[in-house]
Every structure is written in C-alpha cells, then in structure tokens.
Amino acid sequence: MSTLRSDIWCMAFVRRHNDLGHFCVVVRRGDPIAGQVFLEVDHLDGTRSLYTPAPMLSRGEKEGPVFQCRFQRVEPDKVRDRIEQEVAFDPDLWVLGVDLRTDDDLGIEVVAAPETR
C-alpha cells in the first residue's frame, strides 16, 4: 500500500476548499513526506473544531487519511492550546485552517473520537 505525501495531500485539500468558496490556508507547514495533518475549522461564530488523525485501530480497513473530531465547536483558545501541545511533541505537524459555518462540508473520512478532557 502506498501513501500520499503530506504536502501533496495538504495542497490538494487547500485548493479543493478554496475552489468550493471556503477560505482555507496552511497555518503551519510540517514534514513534506510524512507529517501528520490537523484541521482547524473556524465556524465563524466564535467557535472552532479540531480534527486530528485517527488512531490506527479505529481506522479499520479504510485507506487514506482518516480523522477524528477532537474538539467540536469550542472556544478558540482550547483548540490553539491543543495544537501548541502537539507541535511541542511533534514538530513535523501540519495545520490547515478552514472557515466553515457547517460541520459537514469538510469532505474527509471521520471516525468517532474518544472522550476528551
């Protein structure tokens, strides 16, 4: 099984969402070959959501990037703090930012996330 490079997947994601009329940018560049990708969604109402790579066990037979919703419509500081923690642990991390009013326009595979504290 071959995997797509992180930089190519990120650029395709950004282009696709900008073509759809969503404002999407690379907030942080990571490792071009194998950096993990986090998606920060600004709902334009003062809340944000954070999508992170799903653990391998929860992916099942799915191929390609699979995400889990780590935070759903929370205050922006909570998302920002989590991203800072992850970057301190994994400096190869990518962060993509997208502005969406709804929760279902991302066009990604999402699995159920564990409860967060």
N, C-alpha and C positions, 0 to 999 in steps of 0.2 A: 504494500500500500504506500503510495506516495502522498506527501502532504504539501500543501501550498505554502510558499514563503509568506511570512508575516507581512512584509512590506507590500507585496502584491495584493494580498487579501485586503489590507487596510486601504490601499489606494482605490481598489475596486469598490469597497464599501462606501468610502467618501464620495467617489464620483457618482455612484448609483443614487445615493441620498440627495446629493446636490441636483442631479438630473430630475429627481422627483419633486424638487422645490423645497426640500428640507435643508436647513443650514447645517452643514456637517464639516468638521475640521479635525485635523490631527492636533491634539492638545500636547501630546508627548510622544516623541519617536523612541522606539526601543530597538532591540536587536532585529536587523532586517531579515534574518533567516528563521529564527525560532523564538522570537519574543512573544510572550502572552499578550492578549488583547483585552482591554477593559473598555466597556462602552458606558459613557456618562450621558444620560438623557436629561436635558433640561425641558421640563413640561411647560415652561413659560407662565407658570402660575406661582412661582416661588418655591416649587418643589423639584427634586431631582430623583432619578432612579439610577442604579448601578448594576450593570450586567458584567459578570466575571466568567472566566472559563469554567465549565462544569467538570467535576472530578471524573476520572476515567470510569469508575464503577457506575455512575449514573447515566453514562452515555449509551450503554447497551451496544447495539450493532450500528449505531449512527456513525457515518463518516463525515469528515469535515468539522468545522468549528461548531461546538455546542456550548451554549451559555446557560447560566442560571441567574435569576434576578436576586442579587444580594440585598439590595435596598429598593423598596418600592415607594416612590413619592414621599421622600423625607426631606428635611431641611438640607440645604446645600453643604453646610459645614460637616455634616455627618459623612457625606459622600467624599468630600475633599480629604477629610482625616483618614478615611479608609484607603484612599488612593495613595496618600503620603506614606502610610504604614507599608503598603505593598511595594512601593518604589524603594523604600529603605531595605526591604528584604530582597527584591528582585529588580535591579536597576535596568534590566533589559525589557521592561514592561512598556507596551504601547497603551496610550489612552486616546480614544476617539470621542469627540463631543458632538452630539446631535440635538437639535431643537425639535421637539415633537409635542404636540398637545395631547395626542392619544398614546395608549400603551401598546397598540398592536401594529404599528407601522414600521417596525424595525426590519422585518424580513429575515430573521435569524431563527435558528433552532434553539428553543428554550426548554429546559427541563426544570422540574421542581427543585427549589433550593432548600437547604436545611434552615431551620430556625436560626436567626442571628440575634445576638445580644448586644 
